[in-house]
Amino acid sequence: MAFRRRKSPEPVGNALQAVLNRLDPEGHFEIVRLTKIWPEVVGETIARHTLVSQLKFHTAVIKVSRAMWIQELNLMKREILARLVTRLGDDSVRDIRFVIGSLGRRTSVPRPRLVRRDPRKAIALPELKDPELRRAFESLIEAWGRSPR
């Protein structure tokens, strides 16, 4: 009986990449990968001021919050591009273009809205002869009146 030689195991990423290439020949999944790894590649500070906008013809278009950041990022472009190529493992991004634009993220905490409530009506207690029991009920009603609903 002859034994067949087994192939060495192939990384799952390679197999999935082949499937994705067949499913998406235009490279729409590439922008998803780029968006996912962008904060890791550039760091938290830069990621807060940038947003991956498009991937056109192997050029990543990155929206930047201010012109100052465009200038700084253009000086770092080669380093960022080298990190991207290393992290992506292919040449899906060959250039980076930084443009000024709205990031569309809220930077401040939204203020809570005030909700108008009808004033609570006083509750008339029945005649209670025991003063301790009357104080206990008054305390309970007062606490109920302060509680949010």
N, CA, C and O atoms as a GROMACS GRO file, in nm:
protein
  596
    1MET      N    1   0.085  -0.117   0.000
    1MET     CA    2   0.000   0.000   0.000
    1MET      C    3   0.090   0.124   0.000
    1MET      O    4   0.179   0.137   0.083
    2ALA      N    5   0.064   0.211  -0.093
    2ALA     CA    6   0.146   0.332  -0.107
    2ALA      C    7   0.085   0.445  -0.028
    2ALA      O    8  -0.036   0.467  -0.029
    3PHE      N    9   0.171   0.516   0.041
    3PHE     CA   10   0.124   0.630   0.118
    3PHE      C   11   0.134   0.756   0.034
    3PHE      O   12   0.234   0.782  -0.033
    4ARG      N   13   0.028   0.834   0.042
    4ARG     CA   14   0.034   0.963  -0.026
    4ARG      C   15   0.098   1.063   0.066
    4ARG      O   16   0.073   1.066   0.187
    5ARG      N   17   0.180   1.142   0.008
    5ARG     CA   18   0.247   1.244   0.087
    5ARG      C   19   0.151   1.360   0.111
    5ARG      O   20   0.091   1.412   0.017
    6ARG      N   21   0.138   1.400   0.235
    6ARG     CA   22   0.049   1.510   0.269
    6ARG      C   23   0.117   1.643   0.242
    6ARG      O   24   0.238   1.658   0.255
    7LYS      N   25   0.034   1.738   0.203
    7LYS     CA   26   0.085   1.874   0.186
    7LYS      C   27   0.107   1.936   0.322
    7LYS      O   28   0.041   1.901   0.420
    8SER      N   29   0.201   2.028   0.327
    8SER     CA   30   0.219   2.099   0.454
    8SER      C   31   0.101   2.192   0.475
    8SER      O   32   0.044   2.241   0.377
    9PRO      N   33   0.065   2.218   0.598
    9PRO     CA   34  -0.052   2.303   0.624
    9PRO      C   35  -0.030   2.444   0.567
    9PRO      O   36   0.080   2.499   0.571
   10GLU      N   37  -0.138   2.498   0.516
   10GLU     CA   38  -0.135   2.633   0.459
   10GLU      C   39  -0.204   2.727   0.557
   10GLU      O   40  -0.308   2.692   0.613
   11PRO      N   41  -0.149   2.847   0.578
   11PRO     CA   42  -0.215   2.941   0.668
   11PRO      C   43  -0.356   2.975   0.618
   11PRO      O   44  -0.380   2.991   0.499
   12VAL      N   45  -0.448   2.985   0.712
   12VAL     CA   46  -0.588   3.015   0.678
   12VAL      C   47  -0.599   3.148   0.604
   12VAL      O   48  -0.681   3.163   0.514
   13GLY      N   49  -0.515   3.244   0.643
   13GLY     CA   50  -0.518   3.375   0.579
   13GLY      C   51  -0.493   3.368   0.430
   13GLY      O   52  -0.554   3.441   0.353
   14ASN      N   53  -0.402   3.280   0.388
   14ASN     CA   54  -0.374   3.265   0.245
   14ASN      C   55  -0.494   3.209   0.171
   14ASN      O   56  -0.529   3.256   0.063
   15ALA      N   57  -0.558   3.108   0.229
   15ALA     CA   58  -0.675   3.049   0.166
   15ALA      C   59  -0.789   3.149   0.157
   15ALA      O   60  -0.856   3.160   0.054
   16LEU      N   61  -0.811   3.223   0.266
   16LEU     CA   62  -0.919   3.323   0.266
   16LEU      C   63  -0.889   3.436   0.168
   16LEU      O   64  -0.981   3.488   0.104
   17GLN      N   65  -0.762   3.475   0.156
   17GLN     CA   66  -0.726   3.582   0.064
   17GLN      C   67  -0.758   3.542  -0.080
   17GLN      O   68  -0.805   3.624  -0.159
   18ALA      N   69  -0.734   3.416  -0.114
   18ALA     CA   70  -0.766   3.368  -0.249
   18ALA      C   71  -0.916   3.374  -0.273
   18ALA      O   72  -0.960   3.412  -0.382
   19VAL      N   73  -0.995   3.335  -0.173
   19VAL     CA   74  -1.141   3.342  -0.186
   19VAL      C   75  -1.187   3.486  -0.201
   19VAL      O   76  -1.271   3.516  -0.286
   20LEU      N   77  -1.133   3.576  -0.118
   20LEU     CA   78  -1.170   3.718  -0.126
   20LEU      C   79  -1.133   3.777  -0.262
   20LEU      O   80  -1.209   3.858  -0.317
   21ASN      N   81  -1.019   3.739  -0.315
   21ASN     CA   82  -0.980   3.790  -0.446
   21ASN      C   83  -1.076   3.747  -0.555
   21ASN      O   84  -1.103   3.822  -0.649
   22ARG      N   85  -1.128   3.624  -0.544
   22ARG     CA   86  -1.228   3.579  -0.642
   22ARG      C   87  -1.361   3.650  -0.622
   22ARG      O   88  -1.427   3.686  -0.720
   23LEU      N   89  -1.402   3.670  -0.497
   23LEU     CA   90  -1.530   3.735  -0.469
   23LEU      C   91  -1.527   3.884  -0.497
   23LEU      O   92  -1.628   3.943  -0.535
   24ASP      N   93  -1.411   3.946  -0.479
   24ASP     CA   94  -1.402   4.091  -0.486
   24ASP      C   95  -1.282   4.134  -0.572
   24ASP      O   96  -1.181   4.180  -0.520
   25PRO      N   97  -1.294   4.119  -0.704
   25PRO     CA   98  -1.181   4.156  -0.790
   25PRO      C   99  -1.152   4.306  -0.791
   25PRO      O  100  -1.040   4.346  -0.823
   26GLU      N  101  -1.251   4.390  -0.758
   26GLU     CA  102  -1.230   4.536  -0.757
   26GLU      C  103  -1.158   4.584  -0.631
   26GLU      O  104  -1.112   4.698  -0.628
   27GLY      N  105  -1.147   4.501  -0.528
   27GLY     CA  106  -1.073   4.538  -0.408
   27GLY      C  107  -1.153   4.617  -0.306
   27GLY      O  108  -1.096   4.698  -0.233
   28HIS      N  109  -1.283   4.596  -0.298
   28HIS     CA  110  -1.364   4.668  -0.199
   28HIS      C  111  -1.331   4.626  -0.056
   28HIS      O  112  -1.347   4.704   0.037
   29PHE      N  113  -1.285   4.503  -0.038
   29PHE     CA  114  -1.250   4.457   0.096
   29PHE      C  115  -1.121   4.520   0.145
   29PHE      O  116  -1.096   4.525   0.265
   30GLU      N  117  -1.040   4.569   0.053
   30GLU     CA  118  -0.912   4.630   0.091
   30GLU      C  119  -0.933   4.753   0.179
   30GLU      O  120  -0.856   4.776   0.273
   31ILE      N  121  -1.035   4.833   0.150
   31ILE     CA  122  -1.060   4.952   0.232
   31ILE      C  123  -1.104   4.912   0.372
   31ILE      O  124  -1.076   4.983   0.469
   32VAL      N  125  -1.172   4.800   0.383
   32VAL     CA  126  -1.212   4.752   0.516
   32VAL      C  127  -1.088   4.712   0.595
   32VAL      O  128  -1.076   4.746   0.713
   33ARG      N  129  -0.997   4.641   0.530
   33ARG     CA  130  -0.872   4.603   0.598
   33ARG      C  131  -0.793   4.727   0.637
   33ARG      O  132  -0.740   4.735   0.748
   34LEU      N  133  -0.786   4.824   0.545
   34LEU     CA  134  -0.711   4.947   0.573
   34LEU      C  135  -0.772   5.022   0.690
   34LEU      O  136  -0.700   5.069   0.779
   35THR      N  137  -0.903   5.035   0.691
   35THR     CA  138  -0.972   5.105   0.800
   35THR      C  139  -0.947   5.036   0.934
   35THR      O  140  -0.931   5.102   1.036
   36LYS      N  141  -0.944   4.905   0.932
   36LYS     CA  142  -0.925   4.830   1.056
   36LYS      C  143  -0.784   4.846   1.113
   36LYS      O  144  -0.768   4.856   1.235
   37ILE      N  145  -0.682   4.849   1.027
   37ILE     CA  146  -0.545   4.855   1.077
   37ILE      C  147  -0.491   4.996   1.090
   37ILE      O  148  -0.385   5.016   1.150
   38TRP      N  149  -0.560   5.095   1.035
   38TRP     CA  150  -0.509   5.234   1.037
   38TRP      C  151  -0.469   5.281   1.176
   38TRP      O  152  -0.358   5.333   1.192
   39PRO      N  153  -0.553   5.267   1.280
   39PRO     CA  154  -0.513   5.314   1.413
   39PRO      C  155  -0.387   5.245   1.467
   39PRO      O  156  -0.307   5.307   1.536
   40GLU      N  157  -0.370   5.117   1.436
   40GLU     CA  158  -0.250   5.046   1.481
   40GLU      C  159  -0.125   5.098   1.412
   40GLU      O  160  -0.019   5.108   1.473
   41VAL      N  161  -0.138   5.131   1.284
   41VAL     CA  162  -0.023   5.173   1.205
   41VAL      C  163   0.023   5.313   1.243
   41VAL      O  164   0.143   5.337   1.259
   42VAL      N  165  -0.072   5.406   1.260
   42VAL     CA  166  -0.033   5.545   1.284
   42VAL      C  167  -0.032   5.583   1.432
   42VAL      O  168   0.028   5.685   1.468
   43GLY      N  169  -0.093   5.506   1.516
   43GLY     CA  170  -0.097   5.539   1.658
   43GLY      C  171  -0.226   5.611   1.695
   43GLY      O  172  -0.296   5.664   1.610
   44GLU      N  173  -0.254   5.612   1.824
   44GLU     CA  174  -0.381   5.665   1.875
   44GLU      C  175  -0.398   5.814   1.850
   44GLU      O  176  -0.507   5.858   1.814
   45THR      N  177  -0.292   5.893   1.868
   45THR     CA  178  -0.303   6.038   1.854
   45THR      C  179  -0.338   6.076   1.711
   45THR      O  180  -0.429   6.156   1.688
   46ILE      N  181  -0.267   6.021   1.615
   46ILE     CA  182  -0.294   6.053   1.475
   46ILE      C  183  -0.428   5.996   1.433
   46ILE      O  184  -0.501   6.061   1.358
   47ALA      N  185  -0.463   5.878   1.481
   47ALA     CA  186  -0.591   5.816   1.444
   47ALA      C  187  -0.710   5.902   1.488
   47ALA      O  188  -0.814   5.903   1.422
   48ARG      N  189  -0.695   5.974   1.601
   48ARG     CA  190  -0.805   6.060   1.647
   48ARG      C  191  -0.829   6.178   1.554
   48ARG      O  192  -0.939   6.233   1.550
   49HIS      N  193  -0.726   6.218   1.478
   49HIS     CA  194  -0.737   6.334   1.389
   49HIS      C  195  -0.747   6.296   1.243
   49HIS      O  196  -0.744   6.384   1.156
   50THR      N  197  -0.760   6.167   1.213
   50THR     CA  198  -0.769   6.121   1.075
   50THR      C  199  -0.879   6.019   1.059
   50THR      O  200  -0.929   5.962   1.156
   51LEU      N  201  -0.917   5.996   0.933
   51LEU     CA  202  -1.021   5.899   0.901
   51LEU      C  203  -0.995   5.847   0.761
   51LEU      O  204  -0.977   5.925   0.668
   52VAL      N  205  -0.993   5.714   0.744
   52VAL     CA  206  -0.975   5.655   0.611
   52VAL      C  207  -1.101   5.684   0.532
   52VAL      O  208  -1.211   5.647   0.573
   53SER      N  209  -1.085   5.752   0.418
   53SER     CA  210  -1.200   5.794   0.339
   53SER      C  211  -1.222   5.704   0.218
   53SER      O  212  -1.333   5.655   0.197
   54GLN      N  213  -1.117   5.682   0.138
   54GLN     CA  214  -1.131   5.604   0.015
   54GLN      C  215  -1.002   5.530  -0.013
   54GLN      O  216  -0.897   5.558   0.046
   55LEU      N  217  -1.013   5.435  -0.105
   55LEU     CA  218  -0.896   5.368  -0.159
   55LEU      C  219  -0.916   5.365  -0.310
   55LEU      O  220  -0.991   5.283  -0.362
   56LYS      N  221  -0.849   5.457  -0.379
   56LYS     CA  222  -0.866   5.472  -0.524
   56LYS      C  223  -0.736   5.440  -0.594
   56LYS      O  224  -0.634   5.504  -0.568
   57PHE      N  225  -0.739   5.343  -0.682
   57PHE     CA  226  -0.622   5.309  -0.764
   57PHE      C  227  -0.496   5.294  -0.679
   57PHE      O  228  -0.392   5.352  -0.711
   58HIS      N  229  -0.506   5.219  -0.572
   58HIS     CA  230  -0.396   5.191  -0.479
   58HIS      C  231  -0.349   5.315  -0.403
   58HIS      O  232  -0.239   5.315  -0.348
   59THR      N  233  -0.430   5.420  -0.400
   59THR     CA  234  -0.398   5.541  -0.323
   59THR      C  235  -0.500   5.555  -0.211
   59THR      O  236  -0.620   5.566  -0.236
   60ALA      N  237  -0.452   5.554  -0.088
   60ALA     CA  238  -0.540   5.572   0.027
   60ALA      C  239  -0.566   5.721   0.044
   60ALA      O  240  -0.472   5.800   0.056
   61VAL      N  241  -0.693   5.759   0.047
   61VAL     CA  242  -0.732   5.898   0.070
   61VAL      C  243  -0.773   5.908   0.216
   61VAL      O  244  -0.868   5.843   0.260
   62ILE      N  245  -0.699   5.989   0.291
   62ILE     CA  246  -0.720   6.000   0.436
   62ILE      C  247  -0.770   6.140   0.467
   62ILE      O  248  -0.704   6.239   0.434
   63LYS      N  249  -0.887   6.149   0.530
   63LYS     CA  250  -0.938   6.279   0.575
   63LYS      C  251  -0.867   6.318   0.704
   63LYS      O  252  -0.845   6.236   0.793
   64VAL      N  253  -0.832   6.448   0.711
   64VAL     CA  254  -0.757   6.500   0.825
   64VAL      C  255  -0.835   6.618   0.881
   64VAL      O  256  -0.897   6.694   0.806
   65SER      N  257  -0.832   6.635   1.013
   65SER     CA  258  -0.914   6.737   1.077
   65SER      C  259  -0.865   6.879   1.051
   65SER      O  260  -0.947   6.970   1.041
   66ARG      N  261  -0.734   6.900   1.040
   66ARG     CA  262  -0.681   7.037   1.022
   66ARG      C  263  -0.563   7.036   0.927
   66ARG      O  264  -0.498   6.933   0.907
   67ALA      N  265  -0.534   7.152   0.868
   67ALA     CA  266  -0.424   7.166   0.774
   67ALA      C  267  -0.290   7.136   0.838
   67ALA      O  268  -0.200   7.083   0.773
   68MET      N  269  -0.276   7.168   0.965
   68MET     CA  270  -0.152   7.140   1.036
   68MET      C  271  -0.120   6.990   1.033
   68MET      O  272  -0.004   6.951   1.017
   69TRP      N  273  -0.222   6.908   1.047
   69TRP     CA  274  -0.202   6.763   1.044
   69TRP      C  275  -0.161   6.717   0.905
   69TRP      O  276  -0.081   6.624   0.892
   70ILE      N  277  -0.214   6.779   0.802
   70ILE     CA  278  -0.175   6.742   0.665
   70ILE      C  279  -0.025   6.762   0.648
   70ILE      O  280   0.044   6.676   0.595
   71GLN      N  281   0.023   6.875   0.693
   71GLN     CA  282   0.165   6.905   0.681
   71GLN      C  283   0.250   6.803   0.757
   71GLN      O  284   0.347   6.751   0.704
   72GLU      N  285   0.212   6.775   0.880
   72GLU     CA  286   0.287   6.679   0.960
   72GLU      C  287   0.284   6.539   0.899
   72GLU      O  288   0.385   6.469   0.894
   73LEU      N  289   0.167   6.498   0.853
   73LEU     CA  290   0.153   6.363   0.798
   73LEU      C  291   0.225   6.349   0.664
   73LEU      O  292   0.275   6.241   0.632
   74ASN      N  293   0.231   6.456   0.585
   74ASN     CA  294   0.308   6.450   0.461
   74ASN      C  295   0.456   6.429   0.489
   74ASN      O  296   0.525   6.364   0.412
   75LEU      N  297   0.504   6.484   0.600
   75LEU     CA  298   0.644   6.462   0.638
   75LEU      C  299   0.667   6.317   0.682
   75LEU      O  300   0.778   6.265   0.669
   76MET      N  301   0.564   6.253   0.734
   76MET     CA  302   0.574   6.114   0.781
   76MET      C  303   0.525   6.012   0.678
   76MET      O  304   0.520   5.893   0.708
   77LYS      N  305   0.490   6.057   0.560
   77LYS     CA  306   0.424   5.972   0.461
   77LYS      C  307   0.502   5.844   0.430
   77LYS      O  308   0.443   5.736   0.427
   78ARG      N  309   0.631   5.853   0.406
   78ARG     CA  310   0.710   5.734   0.370
   78ARG      C  311   0.709   5.631   0.483
   78ARG      O  312   0.694   5.511   0.458
   79GLU      N  313   0.723   5.678   0.605
   79GLU     CA  314   0.724   5.587   0.719
   79GLU      C  315   0.588   5.518   0.735
   79GLU      O  316   0.581   5.397   0.757
   80ILE      N  317   0.480   5.596   0.724
   80ILE     CA  318   0.345   5.540   0.736
   80ILE      C  319   0.319   5.440   0.625
   80ILE      O  320   0.263   5.333   0.649
   81LEU      N  321   0.361   5.474   0.502
   81LEU     CA  322   0.340   5.385   0.388
   81LEU      C  323   0.417   5.254   0.406
   81LEU      O  324   0.366   5.147   0.374
   82ALA      N  325   0.539   5.263   0.456
   82ALA     CA  326   0.617   5.141   0.480
   82ALA      C  327   0.549   5.053   0.585
   82ALA      O  328   0.544   4.931   0.570
   83ARG      N  329   0.497   5.113   0.690
   83ARG     CA  330   0.425   5.037   0.794
   83ARG      C  331   0.299   4.972   0.736
   83ARG      O  332   0.268   4.857   0.767
   84LEU      N  333   0.227   5.047   0.651
   84LEU     CA  334   0.105   4.993   0.590
   84LEU      C  335   0.136   4.872   0.503
   84LEU      O  336   0.069   4.769   0.512
   85VAL      N  337   0.237   4.884   0.419
   85VAL     CA  338   0.273   4.773   0.330
   85VAL      C  339   0.313   4.651   0.412
   85VAL      O  340   0.276   4.538   0.380
   86THR      N  341   0.390   4.674   0.519
   86THR     CA  342   0.431   4.564   0.605
   86THR      C  343   0.310   4.500   0.672
   86THR      O  344   0.298   4.377   0.676
   87ARG      N  345   0.222   4.581   0.724
   87ARG     CA  346   0.104   4.530   0.798
   87ARG      C  347   0.003   4.463   0.705
   87ARG      O  348  -0.054   4.360   0.741
   88LEU      N  349  -0.019   4.522   0.585
   88LEU     CA  350  -0.115   4.463   0.492
   88LEU      C  351  -0.059   4.338   0.424
   88LEU      O  352  -0.133   4.245   0.393
   89GLY      N  353   0.072   4.336   0.402
   89GLY     CA  354   0.133   4.219   0.340
   89GLY      C  355   0.119   4.215   0.189
   89GLY      O  356   0.153   4.114   0.128
   90ASP      N  357   0.070   4.321   0.129
   90ASP     CA  358   0.060   4.328  -0.017
   90ASP      C  359   0.074   4.472  -0.062
   90ASP      O  360   0.102   4.560   0.019
   91ASP      N  361   0.055   4.497  -0.191
   91ASP     CA  362   0.070   4.634  -0.243
   91ASP      C  363  -0.064   4.700  -0.270
   91ASP      O  364  -0.076   4.779  -0.364
   92SER      N  365  -0.165   4.668  -0.190
   92SER     CA  366  -0.296   4.729  -0.212
   92SER      C  367  -0.295   4.879  -0.187
   92SER      O  368  -0.380   4.951  -0.239
   93VAL      N  369  -0.198   4.928  -0.107
   93VAL     CA  370  -0.180   5.072  -0.085
   93VAL      C  371  -0.039   5.107  -0.130
   93VAL      O  372   0.060   5.063  -0.070
   94ARG      N  373  -0.030   5.188  -0.236
   94ARG     CA  374   0.101   5.229  -0.288
   94ARG      C  375   0.131   5.375  -0.260
   94ARG      O  376   0.246   5.418  -0.267
   95ASP      N  377   0.027   5.451  -0.227
   95ASP     CA  378   0.046   5.593  -0.198
   95ASP      C  379  -0.061   5.638  -0.100
   95ASP      O  380  -0.164   5.573  -0.084
   96ILE      N  381  -0.035   5.750  -0.035
   96ILE     CA  382  -0.131   5.806   0.060
   96ILE      C  383  -0.151   5.952   0.023
   96ILE      O  384  -0.056   6.024  -0.005
   97ARG      N  385  -0.277   5.995   0.023
   97ARG     CA  386  -0.309   6.135  -0.001
   97ARG      C  387  -0.391   6.185   0.117
   97ARG      O  388  -0.492   6.126   0.153
   98PHE      N  389  -0.346   6.296   0.176
   98PHE     CA  390  -0.415   6.352   0.290
   98PHE      C  391  -0.497   6.472   0.244
   98PHE      O  392  -0.445   6.560   0.175
   99VAL      N  393  -0.625   6.475   0.281
   99VAL     CA  394  -0.714   6.586   0.245
   99VAL      C  395  -0.783   6.636   0.371
   99VAL      O  396  -0.807   6.560   0.464
  100ILE      N  397  -0.813   6.763   0.371
  100ILE     CA  398  -0.884   6.819   0.486
  100ILE      C  399  -1.032   6.787   0.472
  100ILE      O  400  -1.086   6.793   0.361
  101GLY      N  401  -1.096   6.754   0.581
  101GLY     CA  402  -1.238   6.720   0.574
  101GLY      C  403  -1.294   6.694   0.712
  101GLY      O  404  -1.222   6.683   0.811
  102SER      N  405  -1.425   6.683   0.715
  102SER     CA  406  -1.494   6.656   0.840
  102SER      C  407  -1.481   6.507   0.872
  102SER      O  408  -1.502   6.422   0.785
  103LEU      N  409  -1.446   6.479   0.994
  103LEU     CA  410  -1.429   6.340   1.033
  103LEU      C  411  -1.561   6.274   1.068
  103LEU      O  412  -1.570   6.151   1.073
  104GLY      N  413  -1.664   6.353   1.094
  104GLY     CA  414  -1.795   6.298   1.121
  104GLY      C  415  -1.807   6.226   1.252
  104GLY      O  416  -1.897   6.144   1.271
  105ARG      N  417  -1.716   6.255   1.345
  105ARG     CA  418  -1.724   6.194   1.478
  105ARG      C  419  -1.755   6.302   1.579
  105ARG      O  420  -1.710   6.417   1.564
  106ARG      N  421  -1.829   6.268   1.678
  106ARG     CA  422  -1.855   6.363   1.786
  106ARG      C  423  -1.735   6.365   1.877
  106ARG      O  424  -1.688   6.262   1.924
  107THR      N  425  -1.686   6.485   1.902
  107THR     CA  426  -1.572   6.496   1.993
  107THR      C  427  -1.616   6.534   2.134
  107THR      O  428  -1.542   6.513   2.230
  108SER      N  429  -1.736   6.588   2.146
  108SER     CA  430  -1.784   6.626   2.279
  108SER      C  431  -1.899   6.534   2.320
  108SER      O  432  -1.964   6.472   2.236
  109VAL      N  433  -1.921   6.528   2.446
  109VAL     CA  434  -2.028   6.446   2.500
  109VAL      C  435  -2.159   6.520   2.481
  109VAL      O  436  -2.169   6.637   2.517
  110PRO      N  437  -2.260   6.454   2.424
  110PRO     CA  438  -2.388   6.523   2.404
  110PRO      C  439  -2.451   6.560   2.538
  110PRO      O  440  -2.442   6.486   2.636
  111ARG      N  441  -2.513   6.676   2.539
  111ARG     CA  442  -2.580   6.721   2.662
  111ARG      C  443  -2.711   6.647   2.681
  111ARG      O  444  -2.784   6.624   2.584
  112PRO      N  445  -2.742   6.612   2.802
  112PRO     CA  446  -2.869   6.543   2.825
  112PRO      C  447  -2.986   6.641   2.808
  112PRO      O  448  -2.977   6.758   2.844
  113ARG      N  449  -3.093   6.589   2.751
  113ARG     CA  450  -3.212   6.671   2.734
  113ARG      C  451  -3.291   6.674   2.864
  113ARG      O  452  -3.297   6.576   2.937
  114LEU      N  453  -3.350   6.788   2.890
  114LEU     CA  454  -3.438   6.797   3.006
  114LEU      C  455  -3.575   6.744   2.968
  114LEU      O  456  -3.630   6.778   2.863
  115VAL      N  457  -3.627   6.661   3.052
  115VAL     CA  458  -3.760   6.605   3.029
  115VAL      C  459  -3.855   6.672   3.127
  115VAL      O  460  -3.836   6.665   3.248
  116ARG      N  461  -3.956   6.735   3.073
  116ARG     CA  462  -4.054   6.802   3.158
  116ARG      C  463  -4.144   6.699   3.223
  116ARG      O  464  -4.194   6.607   3.158
  117ARG      N  465  -4.163   6.716   3.352
  117ARG     CA  466  -4.252   6.626   3.425
  117ARG      C  467  -4.360   6.709   3.491
  117ARG      O  468  -4.338   6.822   3.535
  118ASP      N  469  -4.475   6.651   3.496
  118ASP     CA  470  -4.584   6.718   3.566
  118ASP      C  471  -4.551   6.719   3.715
  118ASP      O  472  -4.495   6.623   3.768
  119PRO      N  473  -4.587   6.828   3.783
  119PRO     CA  474  -4.560   6.831   3.927
  119PRO      C  475  -4.643   6.723   3.996
  119PRO      O  476  -4.757   6.694   3.958
  120ARG      N  477  -4.585   6.667   4.095
  120ARG     CA  478  -4.655   6.562   4.168
  120ARG      C  479  -4.755   6.625   4.264
  120ARG      O  480  -4.729   6.728   4.327
  121LYS      N  481  -4.867   6.563   4.274
  121LYS     CA  482  -4.974   6.614   4.360
  121LYS      C  483  -4.954   6.562   4.502
  121LYS      O  484  -4.907   6.450   4.523
  122ALA      N  485  -4.990   6.644   4.594
  122ALA     CA  486  -4.979   6.604   4.734
  122ALA      C  487  -5.083   6.496   4.765
  122ALA      O  488  -5.194   6.496   4.714
  123ILE      N  489  -5.041   6.406   4.847
  123ILE     CA  490  -5.130   6.297   4.885
  123ILE      C  491  -5.183   6.327   5.025
  123ILE      O  492  -5.107   6.352   5.119
  124ALA      N  493  -5.313   6.325   5.036
  124ALA     CA  494  -5.375   6.350   5.167
  124ALA      C  495  -5.381   6.218   5.243
  124ALA      O  496  -5.439   6.119   5.199
  125LEU      N  497  -5.318   6.222   5.359
  125LEU     CA  498  -5.320   6.103   5.442
  125LEU      C  499  -5.451   6.094   5.519
  125LEU      O  500  -5.507   6.195   5.560
  126PRO      N  501  -5.499   5.973   5.537
  126PRO     CA  502  -5.617   5.959   5.621
  126PRO      C  503  -5.580   5.992   5.767
  126PRO      O  504  -5.463   5.994   5.804
  127GLU      N  505  -5.677   6.017   5.842
  127GLU     CA  506  -5.653   6.052   5.982
  127GLU      C  507  -5.585   5.936   6.054
  127GLU      O  508  -5.642   5.828   6.071
  128LEU      N  509  -5.461   5.962   6.095
  128LEU     CA  510  -5.386   5.860   6.170
  128LEU      C  511  -5.368   5.910   6.313
  128LEU      O  512  -5.319   6.022   6.334
  129LYS      N  513  -5.407   5.829   6.410
  129LYS     CA  514  -5.400   5.870   6.548
  129LYS      C  515  -5.260   5.852   6.606
  129LYS      O  516  -5.220   5.924   6.697
  130ASP      N  517  -5.186   5.755   6.554
  130ASP     CA  518  -5.053   5.729   6.607
  130ASP      C  519  -4.954   5.826   6.540
  130ASP      O  520  -4.934   5.819   6.419
  131PRO      N  521  -4.890   5.919   6.617
  131PRO     CA  522  -4.799   6.017   6.556
  131PRO      C  523  -4.675   5.952   6.493
  131PRO      O  524  -4.623   6.003   6.394
  132GLU      N  525  -4.628   5.843   6.547
  132GLU     CA  526  -4.511   5.776   6.490
  132GLU      C  527  -4.545   5.715   6.354
  132GLU      O  528  -4.464   5.722   6.261
  133LEU      N  529  -4.662   5.656   6.342
  133LEU     CA  530  -4.707   5.598   6.216
  133LEU      C  531  -4.728   5.709   6.112
  133LEU      O  532  -4.694   5.691   5.995
  134ARG      N  533  -4.784   5.824   6.155
  134ARG     CA  534  -4.804   5.937   6.064
  134ARG      C  535  -4.670   5.988   6.012
  134ARG      O  536  -4.659   6.014   5.892
  135ARG      N  537  -4.568   6.003   6.098
  135ARG     CA  538  -4.434   6.048   6.053
  135ARG      C  539  -4.372   5.948   5.955
  135ARG      O  540  -4.309   5.988   5.857
  136ALA      N  541  -4.391   5.820   5.982
  136ALA     CA  542  -4.336   5.717   5.892
  136ALA      C  543  -4.399   5.728   5.754
  136ALA      O  544  -4.329   5.718   5.653
  137PHE      N  545  -4.533   5.748   5.748
  137PHE     CA  546  -4.600   5.762   5.618
  137PHE      C  547  -4.556   5.891   5.548
  137PHE      O  548  -4.533   5.889   5.427
  138GLU      N  549  -4.543   6.000   5.621
  138GLU     CA  550  -4.498   6.126   5.561
  138GLU      C  551  -4.357   6.113   5.503
  138GLU      O  552  -4.328   6.164   5.395
  139SER      N  553  -4.271   6.045   5.575
  139SER     CA  554  -4.134   6.023   5.530
  139SER      C  555  -4.134   5.937   5.403
  139SER      O  556  -4.059   5.963   5.309
  140LEU      N  557  -4.217   5.835   5.401
  140LEU     CA  558  -4.228   5.747   5.285
  140LEU      C  559  -4.279   5.824   5.164
  140LEU      O  560  -4.225   5.810   5.054
  141ILE      N  561  -4.382   5.905   5.182
  141ILE     CA  562  -4.438   5.982   5.071
  141ILE      C  563  -4.338   6.085   5.021
  141ILE      O  564  -4.330   6.109   4.901
  142GLU      N  565  -4.261   6.146   5.110
  142GLU     CA  566  -4.161   6.244   5.071
  142GLU      C  567  -4.050   6.177   4.989
  142GLU      O  568  -4.007   6.232   4.887
  143ALA      N  569  -4.004   6.061   5.032
  143ALA     CA  570  -3.903   5.988   4.958
  143ALA      C  571  -3.955   5.944   4.821
  143ALA      O  572  -3.882   5.949   4.723
  144TRP      N  573  -4.080   5.903   4.814
  144TRP     CA  574  -4.140   5.866   4.688
  144TRP      C  575  -4.145   5.987   4.594
  144TRP      O  576  -4.124   5.973   4.474
  145GLY      N  577  -4.173   6.103   4.649
  145GLY     CA  578  -4.180   6.225   4.568
  145GLY      C  579  -4.044   6.266   4.511
  145GLY      O  580  -4.038   6.328   4.405
  146ARG      N  581  -3.936   6.234   4.579
  146ARG     CA  582  -3.803   6.268   4.530
  146ARG      C  583  -3.748   6.166   4.430
  146ARG      O  584  -3.658   6.197   4.353
  147SER      N  585  -3.802   6.047   4.432
  147SER     CA  586  -3.747   5.942   4.348
  147SER      C  587  -3.777   5.968   4.199
  147SER      O  588  -3.885   6.015   4.165
  148PRO      N  589  -3.681   5.937   4.111
  148PRO     CA  590  -3.705   5.955   3.968
  148PRO      C  591  -3.797   5.845   3.916
  148PRO      O  592  -3.798   5.733   3.966
  149ARG      N  593  -3.873   5.882   3.815
  149ARG     CA  594  -3.961   5.781   3.754
  149ARG      C  595  -3.942   5.779   3.606
  149ARG      O  596  -4.006   5.701   3.537
   0.00000   0.00000   0.00000
